[in-house]
Amino acid sequence: MSNNDILDMYIYETNTLLEQLESIVLDAEKENTFSQDNVNEIFRIMHTIKGSSAMMEFDTLARVSHRIEDMFFLIREGTMSVVKEEDRPALFDVMLHSVDYFREEMEKVEAEQPLNEDVDSFLGNINSLIAKIKGEEIPAEEAPKAAPAPAAAPAPAAAAEPAPTQTTEGNADFPYELRVFFDEGCGMENLRAFMLVTSVQGFCADGDFSYQPAGVESDSSLSEFVIEHGFLLQFRSEADRVRAVPVVMSAGSVHSYEERNYVPAPPAAAEPASAPEAAPSAQKAPAAPAAQASAAAQQHQGQGQKESLISVGLSKLDQLSAIVGEIVITEAMVTASPDLKGLHLDAFSKSARQLRKLTDELQDVSMSLRMIPVSNTFQKMNRIVRDMCKKLNKQVKLTLVGEDTEVDKTIVDSIGDPIMHMVRNSMDHGIEENVEDRIAAGKDPVGEILLSAQDTGSEVIIQISDDGAGVNDEAVLAKAIRNGIASPDVEYSHKEILNFLMAPGFSTNTQVTEFSGRGVGMDVVKSGVESLGGSVSITSEQGKGMTTIMRIPLTMAIMDGMEVSVGSSIFTIPINNIRSSIKLTEADILHDSVNGEMVKMLDGYYPVIRARDFYNLPGGVEKIEEGILMWLESGDCSYCLFVDELLGEQQIVVKPLPAYVNNFDIKNYGITGCSILGDGNISIILDAGGLYAAARNM
């Protein structure tokens, strides 16, 4: 394993632990206490971060995590009763501050920037809490620099432990052994073993401790040995082994351990008993129950109980998606080859159908590898709401719905900022400042923000709604007129006024605050979502609240589309934007002096956009009865697109437009990408919402 691989694993594992830590603290703050399980879990998390940071030689991270570990060692030994009620808010704040600190430092690690060496102020806050927990009324700067080390924890009662196995195999100089087995598939077993070594060496005198196999800190090939045989800790005294047991129990990814004692071999004349050796005792960490089964047997049994997982870099998944896309294109080129026209090849057709079936399955599998739930992104909003409640002095609860909905990893990473912006918007603009105003309006004194996700099959719909004051149309319109984006002589509808909120730089705040008022408005959300091929719409009722709806494709790599032709050009329209297709006559077309050609569909009238005229294409049909109308919807816009004919539905691979084409601002003309067809031609992928907006602005 290269140094880069080790660093990547360290970053991934630490960030995962920090997400877990933040979730634990936020839940505990609501209950105003940590459960004993929470305390044990936080102790394990900080112990893991401490050991891995020390191994990577990030000394400040190791110092801070070690001090937090010391604090939770005291809480673990004395339960939460040692933390006074008035000190608990400070404890929660310190833990959330520590999450922020570690995240900032991890960003520096990823960017290969120097870490912050000045952590004395932060450590002073932790030391002050430790002093209060210990009942020492001393200033923070005079707090002890080292709380009792976890390794010095008292040994569990002897009656609760099985007696160590006696064996004649081992080292007479280090007769007291502890063999440790790690969780299956945890990875980096050699480095995890060395982390145990660094922890144990802290309380063992020089020469009183040894371990096997040697060299685990530098030889990644020893991971296989550790997986198969375990990692052996050897002690000169039984007392040191007793002190090592809590360290092993609290270490990350430890599956089990077993104790063995070396005793001298009996005289050569004595025949060894033929009875099989007693099975060594095994203990499960961290609870360590007595179990009469070998660690190897436990691991074998565990293989049938849990799924093995591995971490794969996103770049490899991107490469896999690209290869699958090329396979899809190649398969289409083979089956649609012009050389096959007019030929009746039954065997070839059967093989082609089987190839298509396997290709579809390969697409589904490759896409599923990239799909992850939005839960992590949703859970992060808990912290946003919590911090803003304190700073804005508001009472608000966040309700999450559908957080198990799965979306492409790239999209999940991109929607975090738009969602965060809208949650902040609801907190700052939506929820009323005065509780009395909510009570007078018949609302719950505690405001609510609802964050939900729903999978419709072709896209995911994310809604952020609040039960606040809603949008004041008059205030928004007045600000739009001052900004020059609205005219005082025009009467605007409620929907048109709401659309002003997404204009660049539009903000209704009159003061610059920590959260808004800097001219960064909802246009950031709109552009961010549209860059993913999605759309944003707003609904609001004054006095009732506001809802923002984001419609985002599940994946941007492969999509279902309808191919249409206009003259000699071929376009692809995303299936999820198509409501229906219909053939009409010229008599069905209405001519409006403002909106141009209109057509009645069901209970409404919709504008007609002629693709041939909009893109100035040569050829193509002109008479309505010779072509076909595609009724399209995207967000709040609904219209009919006139094309020559339908060529059929096709699963296509989305290809980005070349950079030099983007220089002509082509995306503002309703073009979002392209795809390669089976015959080698290029099909332009249309953005239904962008096309409508461009046509309206012409």
VENCORNOR-V668306 format. One line per field, one symbol per residue. ss: DSSP state (H for helix, E for strand, - for the rest). phi: phi as a letter, one per 40 degrees, with the letter a starting at -180 (. if undefined). psi: psi as a letter, one per 20 degrees, with the letter a starting at -180 (. if undefined). A space follows every 10 residues. Layout:
# VENCORNOR-V668306
ss = ???
phi = ???
psi = ???
This chain:
# VENCORNOR-V668306
ss = --HHHHHHHH HHHHHHHHHH HHHHHHHHHH H----HHHHH HHHHHHHHHH HHHHH---HH HHHHHHHHHH HHHHHHHH-H HH--HHHHHH HHHHHHHHHH HHHHHHHHHH ---------H HHHHHHHHHH HHH------H HH-------H HH-----HHH ----EEE--- E--E-EEEEE EE------HH HHHHHHHHHH H-------EE EE-------- -HHHHHHHH- EEEEE--HHH HHHHHHHHHH ---EEEEEEE EE-------- ---------- -EEE-----E E---HHHHHH HHH------- ---HHHHHHH HHHHHHHHHH HHHHH--HHH -----HHHHH HHHHHHHHHH HHHHHHHHHH EEE-HHHHHH HHHHHHHHHH HH---EEEEE E----EEEHH HHHHHHHHHH HHHHHHHHHH ----HHHHHH ------EEEE EEEEE---EE EEEEEE---- --HHHHHHHH HH-------- ---HHHHHHH ---------- ---------- --HHHHHHHH ----EEEEEE E---EEEEEE EEE----EEE EEEEEE--EE EEEEHHHEEE EE---HHHEE EE---EEEEE E--EEEEEEE HHHH------ ---HHH-EEE EEEE--EEEE EEE-EEEEEE EEE-E---HH HH---HHHH- EEEEEE---- -EEEEE-HHH HHHHHHH-
phi = .ccccccccc cccccccccc cccccccccc cgaccccccc ccdccccccc ccccccgccc ccccccccdd cccccccbgc ccbcdcccdc cccccccccc cccccccccc cfbcccccbc cccccccccc ccccgccbcd cbcdcacdcd ccccccdccc bcccccacch bccbcbbbbb bcccgcgfcc cccccccccc ccbccdgcaa abccgccbbc ccdcccccbg bbbbbcbccc ccccdccccc ccgccaaabb bcbdccddcc cccccccccc cbbccccfcc acaccccccc ccccbbccbb cbcccccccc cccccccccc cccccbcccc cgcbbccccc cccccccccc cccccccccc cbccdccccc cdccccccdc ccfbbabbbb bgccdbbddc cdcccdcdcc cccccccccc cccccccccc cgbcdccbbb bbbbcchbab bbbbbbbccg ccdccccccc cccgbbbccb cbcdcccccc cccdgcaccc bcbcbagbgb bccccccccc ccgbabbbba bdgbhbbbbb bbccabcbac bbcbbbgccb bbbddcccca babbbccccb bbcccgcbbc bfbabbcbbc cccccfccgg cbcdccbabb cbbagccaab bcbcacbhca cbccbccddc ccccfcccbg bbiaaccccg ccbccccdcc cccccccc
psi = prhhgggghg gggghghhgg ggggggghhh ikqprhhggh ggggghgghg ghghhikngh hhgghghhgg gigghhhjri iioqgiihhh gggghhhhgg ghgghhhhgh jlqqqoinjg gghhgghggg ghhikomqqh ijqqiorpqh hjqqqqphhi qqqqppqipb phhmioqopp prqpjhqlhh hhghhhghgh ihjpqpijqr qpqqjhiioi iiggghggir ppppqhqhgh hghhghgghi qqjpgrrqqq ppqqqrqhhp pqqiqqqqpq qqppqihlqp pmqqhhhggg hhhiiqppqq ppqhhhhggg hgghghgggg ghhghjphii piqnnggghg hhghggghgg hgggghhhhi pqqjgggghh hghgggghgg hilqoqqppp pkiippqpgh gghhiggggg ghghgggghf pqhphhhggh jkrphorppp oqppojgirp oppoqrkbia pogggggghh ghijiqpiip oqrgghghhh hjqpjppipi qoahhajjjn bihggghggh ijjaqpqpqq ppihaqpppp opqhqjgprp qppqqocjqp qppphiipgr qqprrhhipq ophgibpqqp odjrpqqppo hghgjlqqaq qhpgiibqpo oqqociqprp pprgrpirqp pqpppqqqhh hhijlhhjkk piarqprhji rppppqoggh gggghhi.
